Amino acid sequence: MKKYIYILIIVLVVYGFVVWNNVNAADTGANSPGTMADDATVGTVAWSNPDRAKSLADGNATAVLSSLGVSHYLKATNFGFSIPTGATIDGILAEINKNFAGGYFPKDNSVKIVTSDGTLGSEDKANTDNWPFGTYISYGASNDLWNESWSDTDINDADFGVVISVKDTTGNKLYPFICHIRITVYYTEAETSNPTVTIKSQTKIIGNMIIK
């Protein structure tokens, strides 16, 4: 009899562990920004129609660069996240759909996270690749915190977001477009209490489980 009780305990504990992990590991899905803006913190060239980067269906935010010019930041915030209270933030993935016109390739100048107090993060994720034609480029990952510490309230704050600045490295006139920006946040929900398993037999205590 005891043998079957112990087998049942092992099965329940393993099942509970698997369910706990599946329930608590989560992500927000890809959210779009509620607010887009031209931010002159960097560069000299302004973005036109920044609101068009809120959705892939809205057209493009555009800039015109020449003579090794650098654009302002295109700033995306107000993503409307609702991370549960007490959750641990595991990673942040920003995806930026880029495009351009003409025969010369733009390049990233700067890509940074925007923290809940509106300041820019310390890590710059700009890459050195030529811009693609109408493709989402990923910055960060499910386990990448962008060298910052985050709480659920930081992510839920309307000021949280991302910025991108573009540059000309050719000396020619360039026409970069930002078609859409989206962010996915990965998190683990706050732990719940361990399950209690009750089996009618003689009483024993193993860990947090009571067996009767």
MDAnalysis code that builds the backbone (N, CA, C; Angstrom):
import MDAnalysis as mda
import numpy as np

u = mda.Universe.empty(636, n_residues=212, atom_resindex=np.repeat(np.arange(212), 3), trajectory=True)
u.add_TopologyAttr("name", ["N", "CA", "C"] * 212)
u.add_TopologyAttr("resid", np.arange(1, 213))
u.add_TopologyAttr("resname", ["MET", "LYS", "LYS", "TYR", "ILE", "TYR", "ILE", "LEU", "ILE", "ILE", "VAL", "LEU", "VAL", "VAL", "TYR", "GLY", "PHE", "VAL", "VAL", "TRP", "ASN", "ASN", "VAL", "ASN", "ALA", "ALA", "ASP", "THR", "GLY", "ALA", "ASN", "SER", "PRO", "GLY", "THR", "MET", "ALA", "ASP", "ASP", "ALA", "THR", "VAL", "GLY", "THR", "VAL", "ALA", "TRP", "SER", "ASN", "PRO", "ASP", "ARG", "ALA", "LYS", "SER", "LEU", "ALA", "ASP", "GLY", "ASN", "ALA", "THR", "ALA", "VAL", "LEU", "SER", "SER", "LEU", "GLY", "VAL", "SER", "HIS", "TYR", "LEU", "LYS", "ALA", "THR", "ASN", "PHE", "GLY", "PHE", "SER", "ILE", "PRO", "THR", "GLY", "ALA", "THR", "ILE", "ASP", "GLY", "ILE", "LEU", "ALA", "GLU", "ILE", "ASN", "LYS", "ASN", "PHE", "ALA", "GLY", "GLY", "TYR", "PHE", "PRO", "LYS", "ASP", "ASN", "SER", "VAL", "LYS", "ILE", "VAL", "THR", "SER", "ASP", "GLY", "THR", "LEU", "GLY", "SER", "GLU", "ASP", "LYS", "ALA", "ASN", "THR", "ASP", "ASN", "TRP", "PRO", "PHE", "GLY", "THR", "TYR", "ILE", "SER", "TYR", "GLY", "ALA", "SER", "ASN", "ASP", "LEU", "TRP", "ASN", "GLU", "SER", "TRP", "SER", "ASP", "THR", "ASP", "ILE", "ASN", "ASP", "ALA", "ASP", "PHE", "GLY", "VAL", "VAL", "ILE", "SER", "VAL", "LYS", "ASP", "THR", "THR", "GLY", "ASN", "LYS", "LEU", "TYR", "PRO", "PHE", "ILE", "CYS", "HIS", "ILE", "ARG", "ILE", "THR", "VAL", "TYR", "TYR", "THR", "GLU", "ALA", "GLU", "THR", "SER", "ASN", "PRO", "THR", "VAL", "THR", "ILE", "LYS", "SER", "GLN", "THR", "LYS", "ILE", "ILE", "GLY", "ASN", "MET", "ILE", "ILE", "LYS"])
u.atoms.positions = np.array([
    [0.829, -1.215, 0.000],
    [0.000, 0.000, 0.000],
    [0.861, 1.261, 0.000],
    [1.900, 1.223, 0.875],
    [2.781, 2.393, 0.960],
    [3.453, 2.661, -0.384],
    [3.796, 1.598, -1.093],
    [4.463, 1.751, -2.384],
    [3.598, 2.565, -3.341],
    [2.278, 2.236, -3.390],
    [1.381, 2.938, -4.296],
    [1.166, 4.380, -3.872],
    [1.158, 4.623, -2.556],
    [1.018, 5.989, -2.056],
    [2.199, 6.847, -2.494],
    [3.412, 6.300, -2.361],
    [4.598, 7.062, -2.750],
    [4.629, 7.325, -4.258],
    [4.179, 6.335, -5.047],
    [4.124, 6.531, -6.497],
    [3.147, 7.653, -6.837],
    [1.988, 7.640, -6.160],
    [0.987, 8.677, -6.389],
    [1.528, 10.051, -6.024],
    [2.260, 10.125, -4.913],
    [2.855, 11.399, -4.484],
    [3.802, 11.932, -5.555],
    [4.647, 11.048, -6.079],
    [5.627, 11.469, -7.089],
    [4.912, 11.993, -8.331],
    [3.864, 11.267, -8.764],
    [3.111, 11.688, -9.946],
    [2.483, 13.056, -9.727],
    [1.868, 13.266, -8.546],
    [1.220, 14.538, -8.257],
    [2.212, 15.685, -8.194],
    [3.363, 15.437, -7.592],
    [4.380, 16.490, -7.468],
    [4.909, 16.877, -8.846],
    [5.207, 15.873, -9.686],
    [5.713, 16.153, -11.029],
    [4.663, 16.887, -11.845],
    [3.404, 16.426, -11.761],
    [2.320, 17.084, -12.488],
    [2.142, 18.521, -12.032],
    [2.186, 18.735, -10.731],
    [2.047, 20.078, -10.185],
    [3.165, 20.991, -10.618],
    [4.400, 20.455, -10.688],
    [5.551, 21.258, -11.108],
    [5.400, 21.691, -12.559],
    [4.970, 20.755, -13.431],
    [4.804, 21.073, -14.845],
    [3.719, 22.113, -15.034],
    [2.570, 21.927, -14.361],
    [1.477, 22.881, -14.469],
    [1.887, 24.237, -13.953],
    [2.607, 24.297, -12.835],
    [3.059, 25.566, -12.255],
    [3.915, 26.334, -13.246],
    [4.836, 25.616, -13.924],
    [5.705, 26.293, -14.874],
    [4.932, 26.795, -16.089],
    [3.983, 25.987, -16.581],
    [3.218, 26.394, -17.752],
    [2.342, 27.603, -17.454],
    [1.777, 27.643, -16.257],
    [0.873, 28.730, -15.902],
    [1.629, 30.033, -15.686],
    [2.827, 29.962, -15.083],
    [3.515, 31.167, -14.646],
    [4.403, 31.806, -15.705],
    [4.882, 31.046, -16.670],
    [5.688, 31.621, -17.745],
    [4.748, 32.160, -18.812],
    [4.884, 33.426, -19.161],
    [3.924, 34.046, -20.072],
    [4.586, 35.152, -20.882],
    [3.860, 35.633, -21.884],
    [4.290, 36.822, -22.610],
    [3.059, 37.637, -22.987],
    [3.281, 38.880, -23.331],
    [2.185, 39.813, -23.605],
    [1.635, 39.702, -25.010],
    [2.362, 39.012, -25.880],
    [2.080, 39.137, -27.301],
    [2.634, 40.460, -27.795],
    [2.639, 40.645, -29.091],
    [3.228, 41.856, -29.674],
    [2.242, 43.019, -29.588],
    [2.592, 44.020, -28.792],
    [1.749, 45.214, -28.628],
    [2.272, 46.361, -29.488],
    [1.348, 47.148, -30.006],
    [1.704, 48.328, -30.792],
    [1.651, 49.583, -29.920],
    [2.384, 50.611, -30.287],
    [2.407, 51.836, -29.479],
    [1.135, 52.655, -29.623],
    [0.753, 53.310, -28.531],
    [-0.354, 54.256, -28.584],
    [0.103, 55.664, -28.871],
    [1.420, 55.892, -28.689],
    [1.975, 57.238, -28.900],
    [3.265, 57.138, -29.710],
    [3.362, 57.920, -30.762],
    [4.582, 58.046, -31.551],
    [5.001, 59.507, -31.576],
    [6.320, 59.749, -31.562],
    [6.787, 61.141, -31.544],
    [8.166, 61.255, -32.175],
    [8.444, 62.434, -32.710],
    [9.791, 62.808, -33.140],
    [10.505, 63.391, -31.925],
    [11.663, 62.833, -31.577],
    [12.409, 63.227, -30.377],
    [13.778, 63.747, -30.805],
    [14.037, 65.025, -30.553],
    [15.261, 65.678, -31.039],
    [16.449, 65.510, -30.102],
    [16.408, 64.506, -29.214],
    [17.531, 64.249, -28.301],
    [18.820, 63.970, -29.063],
    [18.685, 63.407, -30.261],
    [19.853, 63.064, -31.069],
    [19.575, 63.472, -32.515],
    [20.646, 63.710, -33.285],
    [20.507, 63.968, -34.716],
    [19.982, 65.351, -35.054],
    [19.822, 65.584, -36.365],
    [19.379, 66.895, -36.855],
    [18.191, 66.813, -37.805],
    [17.811, 65.603, -38.212],
    [16.754, 65.430, -39.209],
    [15.492, 64.892, -38.533],
    [14.393, 65.606, -38.695],
    [13.125, 65.216, -38.060],
    [12.411, 64.130, -38.868],
    [11.596, 63.353, -38.153],
    [10.720, 62.370, -38.785],
    [9.394, 63.018, -39.155],
    [8.903, 62.723, -40.336],
    [7.580, 63.166, -40.763],
    [6.557, 62.054, -40.501],
    [5.366, 62.439, -40.087],
    [4.261, 61.498, -39.867],
    [4.610, 60.349, -38.916],
    [5.139, 60.650, -37.743],
    [5.513, 59.572, -36.812],
    [4.355, 58.656, -36.435],
    [3.120, 59.175, -36.380],
    [1.972, 58.351, -35.993],
    [1.727, 57.186, -36.944],
    [2.235, 57.277, -38.144],
    [2.008, 56.205, -39.109],
    [2.730, 54.910, -38.749],
    [3.661, 54.977, -37.807],
    [4.365, 53.754, -37.372],
    [3.618, 53.013, -36.272],
    [2.413, 53.486, -35.915],
    [1.611, 52.784, -34.905],
    [1.091, 51.452, -35.426],
    [0.885, 51.373, -36.721],
    [0.322, 50.165, -37.326],
    [0.924, 49.961, -38.701],
    [1.077, 48.704, -39.074],
    [1.630, 48.397, -40.385],
    [0.707, 48.860, -41.504],
    [-0.563, 49.064, -41.169],
    [-1.547, 49.469, -42.180],
    [-1.663, 50.980, -42.338],
    [-0.909, 51.732, -41.528],
    [-1.088, 53.191, -41.500],
    [-0.138, 53.961, -42.405],
    [0.724, 53.275, -43.144],
    [1.721, 53.981, -43.939],
    [3.065, 53.982, -43.227],
    [3.879, 55.003, -43.475],
    [5.243, 55.020, -42.943],
    [5.580, 56.352, -42.287],
    [6.370, 56.285, -41.202],
    [7.081, 57.468, -40.726],
    [8.324, 57.614, -41.591],
    [8.638, 58.815, -42.038],
    [9.711, 58.992, -43.012],
    [10.701, 60.071, -42.577],
    [11.915, 59.929, -43.068],
    [12.950, 60.954, -42.896],
    [13.723, 61.053, -44.212],
    [14.368, 62.182, -44.439],
    [15.194, 62.362, -45.630],
    [16.596, 62.742, -45.158],
    [17.566, 61.891, -45.468],
    [18.947, 62.105, -45.018],
    [19.859, 62.381, -46.204],
    [20.898, 63.168, -45.955],
    [21.930, 63.394, -46.965],
    [23.204, 63.856, -46.258],
    [24.316, 63.772, -46.971],
    [25.602, 64.290, -46.468],
    [25.946, 63.754, -45.080],
    [25.812, 62.412, -44.930],
    [26.148, 61.733, -43.671],
    [25.267, 62.205, -42.510],
    [24.041, 62.570, -42.819],
    [23.121, 63.061, -41.795],
    [22.648, 61.978, -40.846],
    [22.133, 62.435, -39.704],
    [21.611, 61.553, -38.654],
    [20.216, 62.030, -38.270],
    [19.285, 61.117, -38.153],
    [17.913, 61.496, -37.829],
    [17.728, 61.688, -36.330],
    [16.647, 62.386, -35.980],
    [16.158, 62.380, -34.601],
    [15.767, 60.948, -34.214],
    [15.461, 60.771, -32.946],
    [14.838, 59.518, -32.544],
    [13.385, 59.500, -33.005],
    [12.943, 58.358, -33.501],
    [11.516, 58.078, -33.628],
    [11.146, 57.312, -32.360],
    [10.260, 57.884, -31.559],
    [9.988, 57.383, -30.209],
    [8.608, 56.735, -30.139],
    [8.573, 55.479, -29.695],
    [7.325, 54.726, -29.546],
    [7.094, 54.413, -28.070],
    [5.956, 54.848, -27.530],
    [5.630, 54.603, -26.114],
    [4.140, 54.275, -25.989],
    [3.709, 54.118, -24.720],
    [2.281, 53.902, -24.420],
    [1.762, 52.630, -25.090],
    [2.386, 51.501, -24.736],
    [2.053, 50.226, -25.370],
    [0.867, 49.512, -24.711],
    [0.365, 50.035, -23.613],
    [-0.832, 49.466, -23.004],
    [-0.648, 48.103, -22.370],
    [0.540, 47.844, -21.816],
    [0.779, 46.550, -21.179],
    [0.044, 46.447, -19.842],
    [-0.288, 45.206, -19.449],
    [-0.940, 44.936, -18.158],
    [-0.262, 43.738, -17.509],
    [1.014, 43.891, -17.200],
    [1.762, 42.821, -16.534],
    [1.169, 42.614, -15.135],
    [0.932, 41.367, -14.700],
    [0.352, 41.126, -13.372],
    [1.248, 41.632, -12.242],
    [0.627, 42.056, -11.167],
    [1.357, 42.570, -10.004],
    [2.313, 41.513, -9.469],
    [3.552, 41.917, -9.205],
    [4.547, 41.021, -8.622],
    [5.262, 40.128, -9.613],
    [4.930, 40.219, -10.905],
    [5.576, 39.365, -11.911],
    [7.051, 39.751, -12.074],
    [7.862, 38.767, -12.434],
    [9.270, 38.995, -12.744],
    [9.422, 39.178, -14.250],
    [10.055, 40.247, -14.659],
    [10.268, 40.502, -16.086],
    [11.484, 39.706, -16.552],
    [11.286, 38.875, -17.579],
    [12.344, 37.987, -18.064],
    [13.051, 38.521, -19.313],
    [12.344, 39.250, -20.152],
    [12.962, 39.734, -21.373],
    [12.042, 40.667, -22.139],
    [12.635, 41.454, -23.016],
    [11.895, 42.426, -23.825],
    [12.365, 42.302, -25.274],
    [11.413, 42.099, -26.169],
    [11.708, 42.009, -27.601],
    [11.026, 43.172, -28.322],
    [11.829, 44.027, -28.938],
    [11.295, 45.096, -29.788],
    [11.517, 44.693, -31.245],
    [10.481, 44.877, -32.075],
    [10.576, 44.569, -33.503],
    [10.211, 45.816, -34.299],
    [11.093, 46.187, -35.215],
    [10.908, 47.406, -36.002],
    [10.886, 47.050, -37.476],
    [9.769, 47.377, -38.110],
    [9.635, 47.118, -39.542],
    [10.214, 48.310, -40.312],
    [11.283, 48.035, -41.067],
    [12.025, 49.089, -41.765],
    [11.876, 48.957, -43.274],
    [12.003, 50.087, -43.944],
    [12.012, 50.096, -45.397],
    [12.743, 51.353, -45.854],
    [12.968, 51.486, -47.137],
    [13.590, 52.706, -47.663],
    [13.349, 52.791, -49.165],
    [13.561, 53.966, -49.689],
    [13.449, 54.188, -51.134],
    [14.801, 54.681, -51.659],
    [15.032, 54.464, -52.941],
    [16.294, 54.904, -53.537],
    [17.311, 53.775, -53.560],
    [18.486, 54.082, -54.063],
    [19.497, 53.049, -54.267],
    [20.556, 52.960, -53.180],
    [20.387, 53.696, -52.093],
    [21.405, 53.708, -51.045],
    [20.789, 53.262, -49.716],
    [21.550, 52.463, -48.971],
    [21.026, 51.836, -47.766],
    [21.230, 52.696, -46.523],
    [20.174, 52.959, -45.779],
    [20.345, 53.555, -44.443],
    [20.890, 52.506, -43.476],
    [21.370, 52.998, -42.321],
    [21.811, 52.109, -41.241],
    [21.335, 52.661, -39.904],
    [21.239, 51.768, -38.931],
    [20.891, 52.212, -37.574],
    [21.941, 53.186, -37.058],
    [21.479, 54.208, -36.386],
    [22.377, 55.057, -35.616],
    [22.299, 54.708, -34.133],
    [21.087, 54.503, -33.633],
    [20.894, 54.185, -32.227],
    [19.527, 53.528, -32.033],
    [19.476, 52.500, -31.194],
    [18.223, 51.851, -30.793],
    [18.293, 51.613, -29.290],
    [17.418, 52.276, -28.542],
    [17.456, 52.171, -27.082],
    [16.051, 51.976, -26.511],
    [16.014, 51.374, -25.341],
    [14.765, 51.240, -24.605],
    [14.456, 52.556, -23.902],
    [13.176, 52.835, -23.699],
    [12.752, 54.005, -22.927],
    [12.197, 53.497, -21.598],
    [12.750, 53.964, -20.493],
    [12.343, 53.483, -19.175],
    [11.082, 54.210, -18.705],
    [10.570, 53.767, -17.562],
    [9.288, 54.280, -17.076],
    [9.334, 55.747, -16.657],
    [10.533, 56.303, -16.434],
    [10.611, 57.735, -16.114],
    [10.902, 58.578, -17.345],
    [10.867, 57.943, -18.518],
    [11.048, 58.666, -19.770],
    [12.490, 58.797, -20.233],
    [13.455, 58.358, -19.412],
    [14.863, 58.429, -19.814],
    [15.220, 57.228, -20.683],
    [16.298, 57.366, -21.441],
    [16.742, 56.283, -22.314],
    [17.645, 55.321, -21.570],
    [17.520, 54.035, -21.891],
    [18.370, 53.019, -21.277],
    [19.821, 53.173, -21.686],
    [20.690, 52.474, -20.968],
    [22.129, 52.603, -21.195],
    [22.623, 51.779, -22.383],
    [21.914, 50.723, -22.736],
    [22.384, 49.823, -23.793],
    [21.855, 50.249, -25.156],
    [22.760, 50.357, -26.114],
    [22.397, 50.715, -27.486],
    [22.455, 49.455, -28.352],
    [21.322, 49.066, -28.932],
    [21.253, 47.831, -29.707],
    [21.301, 48.075, -31.221],
    [21.730, 49.247, -31.638],
    [21.883, 49.505, -33.074],
    [22.821, 48.478, -33.692],
    [22.456, 47.986, -34.876],
    [23.360, 47.065, -35.574],
    [23.983, 47.757, -36.789],
    [24.911, 47.084, -37.410],
    [25.667, 47.689, -38.516],
    [25.152, 47.247, -39.884],
    [24.047, 46.519, -39.915],
    [23.528, 45.981, -41.171],
    [22.851, 47.074, -42.011],
    [22.899, 46.901, -43.329],
    [22.074, 47.736, -44.200],
    [20.598, 47.461, -43.915],
    [19.771, 48.499, -44.007],
    [18.342, 48.310, -43.769],
    [17.738, 47.402, -44.838],
    [16.758, 46.591, -44.454],
    [16.083, 45.696, -45.400],
    [14.906, 46.405, -46.074],
    [14.249, 45.688, -46.961],
    [13.044, 46.192, -47.605],
    [11.812, 45.624, -46.896],
    [11.175, 46.434, -46.047],
    [9.904, 46.043, -45.454],
    [9.939, 44.803, -44.598],
    [10.917, 44.706, -43.705],
    [11.080, 43.524, -42.857],
    [11.199, 43.935, -41.395],
    [10.603, 43.128, -40.507],
    [10.785, 43.352, -39.077],
    [12.186, 42.920, -38.659],
    [12.894, 43.794, -37.981],
    [14.199, 43.488, -37.405],
    [14.043, 43.448, -35.882],
    [14.592, 42.405, -35.275],
    [14.417, 42.175, -33.835],
    [15.556, 42.773, -33.023],
    [15.186, 43.351, -31.898],
    [16.147, 43.873, -30.924],
    [15.737, 43.335, -29.555],
    [16.685, 42.695, -28.869],
    [16.355, 42.058, -27.600],
    [15.835, 40.643, -27.830],
    [15.350, 40.022, -26.752],
    [14.886, 38.637, -26.829],
    [14.092, 38.299, -25.569],
    [13.609, 37.070, -25.499],
    [12.794, 36.639, -24.362],
    [13.573, 36.615, -23.054],
    [14.911, 36.619, -23.140],
    [15.748, 36.611, -21.935],
    [16.688, 37.819, -21.871],
    [16.339, 38.882, -22.576],
    [17.204, 40.068, -22.672],
    [16.509, 41.252, -21.997],
    [17.122, 41.787, -20.952],
    [16.547, 42.901, -20.181],
    [17.131, 44.252, -20.573],
    [17.921, 44.307, -21.615],
    [18.496, 45.558, -22.112],
    [19.346, 46.257, -21.037],
    [19.982, 45.449, -20.200],
    [20.873, 45.975, -19.155],
    [20.137, 46.882, -18.159],
    [18.868, 46.585, -17.910],
    [18.062, 47.356, -16.969],
    [17.386, 46.420, -15.974],
    [16.931, 46.979, -14.860],
    [16.109, 46.250, -13.897],
    [14.664, 46.722, -14.061],
    [13.726, 45.750, -14.097],
    [12.345, 46.081, -14.412],
    [11.381, 45.513, -13.376],
    [10.312, 46.236, -13.127],
    [9.187, 45.728, -12.351],
    [7.952, 45.735, -13.247],
    [6.875, 45.126, -12.778],
    [5.638, 45.133, -13.569],
    [5.141, 46.562, -13.819],
    [5.300, 47.430, -12.822],
    [4.816, 48.810, -12.983],
    [5.662, 49.588, -13.995],
    [6.948, 49.264, -14.108],
    [7.794, 49.912, -15.117],
    [7.279, 49.622, -16.523],
    [6.961, 48.353, -16.775],
    [6.503, 47.947, -18.102],
    [5.117, 48.520, -18.405],
    [4.266, 48.551, -17.387],
    [2.894, 49.035, -17.583],
    [2.816, 50.554, -17.747],
    [3.887, 51.246, -17.386],
    [3.888, 52.703, -17.454],
    [3.787, 53.192, -18.903],
    [3.043, 54.260, -19.100],
    [2.835, 54.797, -20.456],
    [4.125, 55.328, -21.082],
    [5.137, 55.650, -20.265],
    [6.396, 56.177, -20.798],
    [7.344, 55.082, -21.290],
    [7.067, 53.818, -20.946],
    [7.916, 52.711, -21.399],
    [7.813, 52.550, -22.913],
    [8.966, 52.309, -23.556],
    [8.927, 52.132, -25.007],
    [10.312, 51.946, -25.607],
    [10.467, 52.384, -26.847],
    [11.730, 52.209, -27.564],
    [11.913, 53.372, -28.532],
    [13.185, 53.696, -28.824],
    [13.504, 54.732, -29.810],
    [14.470, 54.180, -30.847],
    [14.404, 54.760, -32.047],
    [15.362, 54.419, -33.100],
    [15.764, 55.686, -33.846],
    [17.063, 55.778, -34.141],
    [17.617, 56.850, -34.977],
    [18.379, 56.190, -36.123],
    [18.319, 56.808, -37.307],
    [18.940, 56.244, -38.506],
    [20.000, 57.208, -39.031],
    [20.974, 56.669, -39.772],
    [22.044, 57.518, -40.293],
    [22.379, 57.174, -41.748],
    [22.986, 58.143, -42.418],
    [23.530, 57.978, -43.768],
    [25.031, 57.784, -43.651],
    [25.536, 56.684, -44.204],
    [26.990, 56.452, -44.200],
    [27.578, 56.526, -45.616],
    [26.757, 56.958, -46.578],
    [27.196, 56.938, -47.982],
    [27.513, 58.321, -48.537],
    [26.987, 59.376, -47.906],
    [27.141, 60.717, -48.445],
    [26.116, 61.066, -49.504],
    [25.156, 60.158, -49.723],
    [24.105, 60.380, -50.711],
    [22.771, 60.653, -50.026],
    [21.759, 61.006, -50.813],
    [20.429, 61.241, -50.250],
    [19.739, 59.903, -50.008],
    [19.211, 59.739, -48.776],
    [18.549, 58.498, -48.376],
    [17.124, 58.785, -47.929],
    [16.267, 57.765, -48.107],
    [14.849, 57.914, -47.742],
    [14.426, 56.733, -46.857],
    [14.779, 56.754, -45.586],
    [14.386, 55.661, -44.691],
    [12.930, 55.783, -44.239],
    [12.277, 54.630, -44.088],
    [10.904, 54.565, -43.586],
    [10.865, 53.649, -42.356],
    [10.038, 53.993, -41.383],
    [9.665, 53.064, -40.314],
    [8.184, 52.755, -40.510],
    [7.885, 51.490, -40.786],
    [6.511, 51.095, -41.094],
    [5.714, 50.730, -39.841],
    [6.364, 50.162, -38.852],
    [5.668, 49.721, -37.640],
    [6.687, 49.388, -36.560],
    [6.297, 49.617, -35.306],
    [7.097, 49.216, -34.146],
    [6.193, 48.428, -33.205],
    [6.694, 47.311, -32.689],
    [5.929, 46.523, -31.733],
    [6.868, 45.949, -30.668],
    [6.324, 45.689, -29.489],
    [7.113, 45.150, -28.371],
    [6.372, 43.977, -27.750],
    [7.120, 42.911, -27.441],
    [6.627, 41.774, -26.664],
    [7.438, 41.692, -25.376],
    [6.754, 41.554, -24.246],
    [7.425, 41.421, -22.954],
    [7.184, 40.012, -22.410],
    [8.249, 39.374, -21.970],
    [8.193, 38.029, -21.397],
    [8.334, 38.138, -19.886],
    [7.514, 37.384, -19.152],
    [7.522, 37.506, -17.698],
    [7.118, 36.192, -17.032],
    [7.409, 36.111, -15.737],
    [6.986, 34.982, -14.912],
    [6.113, 35.516, -13.798],
    [4.916, 34.971, -13.668],
    [3.996, 35.444, -12.651],
    [4.525, 35.130, -11.257],
    [4.060, 35.897, -10.273],
    [4.466, 35.685, -8.883],
    [4.099, 34.268, -8.447],
    [4.953, 33.656, -7.615],
    [4.733, 32.290, -7.163],
    [3.477, 32.184, -6.318],
    [2.812, 31.045, -6.474],
    [1.683, 30.731, -5.601],
    [2.123, 29.692, -4.580],
    [1.308, 29.448, -3.561],
    [1.672, 28.487, -2.518],
    [1.729, 27.084, -3.088],
    [2.554, 26.235, -2.476],
    [2.679, 24.850, -2.917],
    [1.371, 24.103, -2.701],
    [1.028, 23.156, -3.577],
    [-0.212, 22.400, -3.411],
    [-0.155, 21.483, -2.203],
    [-1.303, 21.258, -1.576],
    [-1.408, 20.316, -0.469],
    [-2.139, 19.076, -0.958],
    [-1.524, 17.919, -0.778],
    [-2.103, 16.657, -1.210],
    [-2.538, 15.887, 0.018],
    [-3.801, 15.470, 0.071],
    [-4.324, 14.731, 1.208],
    [-4.770, 13.344, 0.759],
    [-4.187, 12.317, 1.364],
    [-4.538, 10.934, 1.074],
    [-4.891, 10.258, 2.387],
    [-6.057, 9.631, 2.478],
    [-6.494, 9.022, 3.734],
    [-5.755, 7.718, 3.965],
    [-4.927, 7.747, 4.973],
    [-4.170, 6.596, 5.439],
    [-3.504, 7.058, 6.719],
    [-2.378, 6.501, 7.103],
    [-1.676, 7.010, 8.257],
    [-1.076, 8.366, 7.924],
    [-0.952, 9.270, 8.906],
    [-0.505, 10.640, 8.681],
    [1.010, 10.716, 8.593],
    [1.489, 11.341, 7.525],
    [2.918, 11.609, 7.377],
    [3.063, 13.002, 6.791],
    [4.162, 13.680, 7.066],
    [4.428, 14.999, 6.483],
    [5.697, 14.889, 5.653],
    [5.574, 15.206, 4.368],
    [6.736, 15.210, 3.476],
    [6.803, 16.574, 2.827],
    [7.792, 17.362, 3.204],
    [7.886, 18.729, 2.688],
    [6.682, 19.518, 3.115],
    [5.998, 20.133, 2.146],
    [4.796, 20.907, 2.403],
    [3.515, 20.099, 2.187],
    [3.652, 18.773, 1.951],
    [2.483, 17.944, 1.675],
    [2.108, 17.130, 2.911],
    [0.834, 17.123, 3.224],
    [0.314, 16.369, 4.374],
    [-0.379, 15.128, 3.831],
    [0.032, 13.958, 4.273],
    [-0.547, 12.691, 3.834],
    [-1.237, 12.048, 5.014],
    [-2.502, 11.745, 4.871],
    [-3.253, 11.087, 5.956],
    [-3.733, 9.729, 5.501],
])
